[in-house]
Amino acid sequence: MCAPIPMWRFLSKAMAFVMLLSVLPQWAQALPAFARQTGQNCVACHAGGQFPELTPYGRMFKMTGYTIGRNVIPLSVMGVVSDSSVNNTSKSPDPRADFQKNNSLIFATGSVFAAGRLTDNIGMFLQWTYDNYGSQSADGKFHGHSNADNMDVRYADRFVSADHDFLYGVSVNNNPSVSDPWNTAAAWMQYVPVPSPTSSRFIDGATPYPGLAAGGNIAGITAYAFWDKLLYIEVGNYRTAKGALSPFSAGIAKDSKTKLQGNNPYGRIALCHEWGPHNAMVGATAMNAKVYDDPLDTSDARSVHRFRDVGIDAQYQYLLDPHSITLQLAYVRETHRYPYFLAGQPVQDVDGNPLPDTNAIDKTRTFRIKSSYIYDAKYGVSLAFFNLTGTTNSAAYDPTPTSGNISGSPAARGLTPEIFWMPVQYLRVGLQYTIYNKYNGAGHNYDGAGRNARDNNSLFFYLWAAY
């Protein structure tokens, strides 16, 4: 039977944080760099104050290059304290390794931002992140690690006449879609940072999200235009972060850096409309990426994974004080062509029985929809549904308990309800519960050791603060 999640522990910890907040009002009410720059309340840029989700004004602030407002010291900090609890840890041969820090309150991660206006037309968003559990030594001790995170430097200008509004710009960034102004973009739909300990491996932020295979720590230049607040177009190209742009991957271990072959094009188009307190968007994204199998050896031009991602997304917002409603939908279809030496290889199961040879091409489809409601920029609820499907590949066969996959299918499906509270600006206390009915291709015995998808259901408590 599944061990019950100790809800009382989460409630007692939440009460402790409430008491802490009551004695730290000045710290909690301070505004981050962008708010200090614009002089605006957080709800001006963020829907119901729920950072980082943007309002129409917040999107315009981003597209105009983070330049609205006055020059201020462009520094902010952010931190996340969290606690994860996995539904069932009893089926693991080594729970201490499979569920590190389970039911433990931890300081998970923190970031420093240099963000804001540099000139009338140039602004930046630079994030450097510290992971308190970034690595682990042989004796089991965790060690912190820091590295470059999302980075976006822009030039933008705008021409407004009696009949038309035309905005254009150029972004130099390290993560395809980080420049995108909508939260349905791959870089932004997953918003609460995921702690590194394995007890957090099943929380909502670690579930399938529509994404781009190239990932971050690369370097690209994109050009964008926004015409009459109706049509948004962005096109660009990405390559390995090196030379003058090597800071975009600073702190990433050499064997973990993404090495790209040649040019990797990216494109985005969106149609939007605003009427009264409503706004809506329908869009599409596409990217081709050629990623070297071994970042330490790029001598063989054939040793690349070739990805093609095509996605559609939509967003609707109703923003009228004291109510904030957001609906988001995103879908990405990815085609993955493997290097020659990974395709067509024979595979056997643990009993030595032959399995089908590995695929030369895999296809996955990731769908996610989320709705949220916030009252008075303080009290919020949300519900998300995720579904990942794809081709079965014997290369994914892995009988390792807890993390294994004996079906060869990537399929995962579930729901995440959430409640959250923002007692003051730029401070959110939240509680999520991620529910699975399919994981690694199956609802029951997905790892071959008797673990079921529902065993991975996870309760996640977080306190997310910025200054």
N, C-alpha and C positions, 0 to 999 in steps of 0.2 A: 504494500500500500504506500501511497505517497505521503511523505511527512508533511503536516500542515505548516504553512508559513506563519511564523510568529508575528502576527500583526501588532500585538501589544508592544513589541520592541520598537517598531516603526513609530507608533503613536507616542511612545515615551520620548523618543529622540526628537520627534517633531515638536513636542511641547517644550523640550529643552531649547530648541532653536527659537521658538516664540519668545521665551524668556530672554534669550540673548539679544534678539532684535529690540526688545523694549528698552534695553540699556545702551543701545548703539544707534540712536536715531540720526545723528548728524552724519556718521559714516555712511549709512545706508541711503540717505537722501541725496548724496553728492552725485553729480551728473558726469557721465563719461565725456570723452573729448568732442564728439560730434555735437552733443547737446550743449556743451559749453560754447562751442563755435557758433551755433545757430541761435542760441538763446531760447530754444523751443523745449517744451515738455516732451518726454519720451513718446507720448501717444501721437505726437505730430508725425513722427517717422515710422513708428512701429504700431501695427494693428492691435489695439487694446493694450498697448505697452508691451506686447509679447515679442521681445527681441529674439532673433533678428528679423522677424517677418515684417515686411515693409508695407506702408501705406502709399497712395499715389504721390504724396509729398516726399516720402522717403525714397521712392524710386527716382523721382526727379532730382533729389539731392545727389543720389549716386550717379545718375547719368550725366549730371553737370560737373562731374569730376570731384565731388566732395568739396566744392569751393563756395557754396552758399554760406554767408555769414562773415565773421571777422577772424583775423589771425589770433590764435591762442596757442598755448603750449599743447602740441598734439599727442599727448600721452594718456593712455588708459590702461587699466589692468582688469583681469577677469579671473575668477576662480570657481571651482566646482567641488563641493563636498557631497559624498554620496554613500549609499548603502544598498547592496544588492542581495537578494535572497532567492535562490533557485528552489523550485518546488520539491524536487527529489534528488538527494545526493547519495542515496543508499546503494545504487547500482554501479557505482564507480569503484574500481579496485584501488584507487588512490585519491580519495576526496580532497586531500590537502593540495594536490596538484591540479585536479580537475576543477576545483571550486575555491580558488585562492580568495581569501578575505570574504568568504560568504558570511552574511550577517554581521559584517564589521563596518563601522563608520570610518570612512577614509577621506583624506584630502586627495582627490583623484588627479586634478590637473589645474594648471593656471596659465594664463597668457598675458603678454605685454603687447600693447598696440601703439604704433606710431601712425596716427591717422588724422587726416584733416587737410586743410587748405595750405598750399605752398605759395601759389600766385593766383591771379584772377582766373586763370584757365587750367592750372595744374593742381592736382590733389593726390592723396595716397591713402591706402589702407594696407598696413603692414603688420602682420601678426607673427609673434614668436612664442612658441608654446613649450611649457615644461610639463613632462609626464612624470609624476612622482613614482610610478611603477614601470618605468620605461625598459628596464632590463632586470634580470635576475641571475645571480651568481650560482655556482654549483652547490654552495651551502644553503641555498634557498632564500638568501637575503635579497631584497629589492633595492634597486639603485635608480635614482632619478636621472632623467635625460631631457635635453631641450633641443629644439630644431626649428627651422623655418616652417611656418604654416601658411595659411592663405595670404597671398600678396597681390596687390593690384595698384598700379600707378597709372594715372590718367591725364590726358589732355582733352579738354572739351570746350565747345563754344555753342552759342545759341543765337538764332536770328528769329525775331518775333515781329510780324507785321499785323496789319488790321485783318488779314485774311488767313495767314499761315503761321505756324510755329515749327521751326526746323532746328533740331538739336543734333549735333554730331560729335564724335570723339574717337580717341584712340586709347586702348588699354594695353599695358604691358603687365602680364600676370603669369602665375605659375600653376594654375589649376583651371582647366577648361570649364566654363560656366560660372566661375567665381565672379566674373564681371556681369553676370545676368542680374537684372533687377527684380525678378520674381522668385518666390520661394519654392516654386515647383522645379526650379533648376537643380541639376544633379548635385551641385556644390552646397545647396542651401536647404533642401527639403529635410535632410537629417540634421537636426539642430542641437539637441542636448549632447555635449561631448561624452563619448563612451570611455569609461575607466578601463585600464589595461588588465587588471586581475581577471582570471578566468571565470569568476563568479558573475561577471557582467557580460559574458559572451552571448547570452540569450536575450538581453534587454532590447527594447524597441530600437535603439540606435544601432544595434548590431543585426537587426533583421534585414531582409532584402529591400534595397532602395533602388529605384531606377538611376543608373549611373553611367559614366563614360569610362571605358576600359583604360584610357591613358592615365587616369588618376592625377595626383598632384606631383609636386617637386619637379616639374618640367618648366619650360619657358616658352611663352607665346606672345604674339602681337595680334590684336584684333581691332578692327575698325567697326564702328557702329553708328547708326542714325535712327532718330525717332521723329517721325513726321506727323504733325498735327495731333499729337497724343493718340494716334490711331495705329500706325504701322512702325514696328521696331524690327530692324535688320542688323545682324552682326556677323561678320565673317573674319576668319583669321587663320593662323598657322602656328603649329607648335613643334619644338625641337628639344633636344636634350639641354638641360640647364648647364651651361658651361661658359667660360670666358667672363665677360662683363656681367652675365646673368647667373653666374654660379651661386651668388647669395640666395637665389630662389630655392636651392636645395641644400642650404647650409645646415650642418648638423645631422643630416641623413647619412647613415653608414654606407660605405661604398657598395657593399653587396646588396643594399636595399634601394639604391637610387634607380629611378626609371631611366633607362637608356632607349632613346627613340632612333629609328633609322630614317634619315631624310626628313621630308616634309610630312606633316600630319594635319590635314585641313579640318577646320571646324566651322559650322554654320548654325545660325539661329534666326528664326523669324517668328513674329508674334503680332496678332491683331488684338487691339484693346479698345475698350469703350468705357467712358465714365458718364453716369447720369445720376444727379442728386447724390445721395449717400452710397450709391452702388458703383462698383467697377468690376469689369470682367476681362479676361484674357483667354485666348486660344492660341497655342503656338506649336512649333516643331523644332527639333534639334537634330543635327547629324554630325558625326565625326568618324574619320578613318584614322586608325593608329597602328603603327608598326613598332612593336616593343621587343627588344632583344631578350631572349630567354635568359641569358646570363649577363648581367650588367658589368661584370668584370672581364668579359671576353666578347668583344664585338667584331672579331676578325672575320667571322663567317657571315656573309650577307644573307644566307638562307636560314640562319638561326633566329628568326623573328616570329613572334605571334602577330597575326594580322587580324585586327578587329574592325568591324563596322557596326556602329551604333546609330540607330534611327529611333527617335522618340517623339511622342506627342504629349502635350500637357495643357492643363486648363486651370484657371483660378477665378473664383468669385469672392468679392468682399462686400459686406454691408457695414458701414461705419457711421454710426450716428449715436452720439453720447446719450445714454451710458452703455449702448450695446455695440458689440463688435462680433461679426460672424464671418468666418472664412471657410470656403470649401476648396480643396485642392485635389487634383488628379494628375497622375503622371504614369506614362507607360514607355518602356524602352525595349526594343528588339535588338539583340546583339548577335552577330555572326562572328565566330572565332575560328580562324584557320590556324592550325598548329604547325610548328616547324617540322621539316621532313623527318627528323629523327624521333619525333614523339608520336607520329601517326602510324597506324597499322601494326603496333606492337602486340605480341601475344600476352595475355594475362591469365593467371590462375587464381582460384579461390584458396582459402586456407587448407582445404582438403586435397589440393592439387588438381581439381577439376578445371578444365579449360573454360574460360569465359570468352565472349566475342572480342576480336581484336579491337584495339583502341581506334577512336574516330579520327578522321583527318579534319573534320569540321564539326563544331558544335553550335547550336543555336539556343539562346535563352530568351525568355520573355518575362519582364518584371513589371508588375502593376501595383500601384499604391494609390489609395484614396484616403483623404483625411478631412474631417470637419472639426471646427472648434468654435466655441462661444465664450466670450469674455464679458463680464458685467462690471461696469464702473472702473475698468482698467485695474481690477484687483482680483476678481474671482473667475476662474476659467475651468472649462471642461473640454475634452477633445476625445475623438474616437478615430482610430486609424485601422485600415484593412490592408494587408499585404499578401501578394501571391506571386511566387516565382515558379515558373515551369521551364522545361527545356529538354533537349535530347539526352538520352541515356548513354553513358560512356563508361566502359569498363575501366578506364584510367582513373575514375573516381572511386573505384572499389577500395574500401578501407575498413577492416574489421576491428579497428581500435575502439574500445569501449568509450562511450560518451560522445566523442567527436566523430566516430566512424560513419561509414556509408556503405552498406552492402548491396544496395539496389543500383548504384551508379547514376541515380537520378539526382539533380540538384533541387528538386521541388521542395518548397516551403510555403506554408500558408498559416495565417493567424490574424488576431486582432490585438490592438493595444488601446484600452481606455485609460484616460489620464485625468486627474484633477490637479489644479495648481492655484497658487495664491501669490499675489504680488503686494505685499504690505506697504512697500515703498518703491519708488522708481528704481529700476535696474537691480531688482532683487526678486528672484522667483523661487518659491518652494513648491516642489511637485512630487506627485506619487503616480507612478505608472504600473500597470500590470499587463505583461505581454503573455498572450495565450496562443498556444500552438495546437493545430490539429493535424499538421504535417511538418516533418522536418527531415532533411536529407532523403527525400523521396518516399517516405512512409509515415503512417500514423503510429504503427506498432513495430517494435523491434528493429528500428532503423539501423542500429549499429551491430546487429548480430549477437549482442550480449544482453538482450532483453530490455533495452531502454526504449521508452515510448516518447512520442512527440510531446505529450502533456507533461512529462517529467521535467521538461525544460521551461515550463511556465515560470516567469520571474517577476518578482516585485522589486521595484526600483524607486528609491527615495533619493531626491537630490535637492541641494540648495545651490543656486547659481547666482552669483553676485558679480557686479562690475562697478568700477569707480573711475 
